[in-house]
Amino acid sequence: MHSLAPMQPNSRSDTPADDDRPIPRLPELPSPGQRWSLRRKAAVIEAVRGGWVPVDEVCRLYNLSVDEFLAWERDIDRNGVPGLRTTRYQIYRDTEARRA
């Protein structure tokens, strides 16, 4: 019969301690049905990218298509949080087309 021994911390001092790093926090997610703002979209993207919520669950909860969520990710990667503006979408899209 095997017994589980408690794990001993690494006695080597040449590796940084994990305790020194800040623990990332789950972003505050919007309630379903709320109007989408830049910060709410960014919080959902951060939650998925941080591994707190799977993309399929986010899409189901907020009634989004995977393509729409991926478009948000693309927009934030290309233009930062301001790229998530729906009212300015045409300007960012035209700018991207001119670069190509």
GIJOMO-V468047 format. One record per pair of residues at least 24 apart in sequence whose ideal C-beta (glycine too) atoms are under 8 Angstrom apart, sorted by the first residue. I is the first residue (numbers start at 0). J is the second residue. If there is no record, write none. Layout:
{{I,J} {I,J}}
This chain:
{{23,49} {25,49} {25,51} {26,51} {28,52} {29,61} {31,60} {31,61} {31,62} {35,85} {37,80} {37,81} {37,83} {37,84} {38,80} {40,71} {40,75} {40,83} {41,75} {41,80} {41,83} {43,68} {43,71} {44,68} {44,71} {44,72} {44,75} {48,72}}
